Amino acid sequence: MCSTPAKSTESTQDLFPSAEPTQDPFRSAGSVQTPRVLTLLGPCSGTDQDFCLNGQCGFNPDLKKPTCT
């Protein structure tokens, strides 16, 4: 059995978008935005050391509570 490859009706230009510049993710309507930063967890105090059964205990200063990671 021999077959010939089917010809595509789409041009190759449609398959590969042009390399036009994209908008900067840190700019919105001409204004500069500050990137978001995750809050670092501090170590748990002695009373909270056994707070987590699985994982590490960390103290979130924003929540003022221990959390497990």
N, C-alpha and C positions, 0 to 999 in steps of 0.2 A: 504494500500500500504506500502510495506516495501522495502527499498533499502539499499544496502551496500555502504559504502563510497568508492570512487575510490582511488586507490593507486597511489601516485605520483611517477614518474620515477626519479625525482630529489632527490639528497641526501640532508639532512639537512645542510651539510657543505657548499653547494653552496648557501643556503639561507642566511647564516650568515658569512660575511667575517671575516677572522682571525684578531685578535687584534694586527696587526703589527704596530710598531711605524711609525708615519707620519712625514713628514718634518715640521720643525718649520716655521710658517708663516713669521717670522722676519728674516729668513736666506735665502740667495739665493746664490747658488754655493759657500758655505763656508764663505761668507762675511755677516756681521751683518748690517741690514738696520734699519734706524730710523723710528719708527712708525709715521704716518701722524697725525697731530693735527689740528683741526679746529680753525680758527681765531675767537676770541671773538669780538663781536660787542660792540663798546662803545655807550653811550647814544647820541641821536641827540642833536644838539645845539638848541637854541631858534628859529632860523630862519627855521630849518628843522622839528620842532615839528609837523606841519600840513602836512608833506610830505605823510604820509600813511592815506588813507581813512579807510582801514580795517587792523588791525594788529598793531604791535608795530614798531616804528621807531628805527633803529639802524644804527650807523655810522661805515662803514667798512674802516679801515685805509689803507688797500691795494688798494682799489678802490678809496679812497678819495671821496666817495659819500654816501649819506644815502641809506639804503635799508629797505624793509619791511619784517617782519617775522610774 
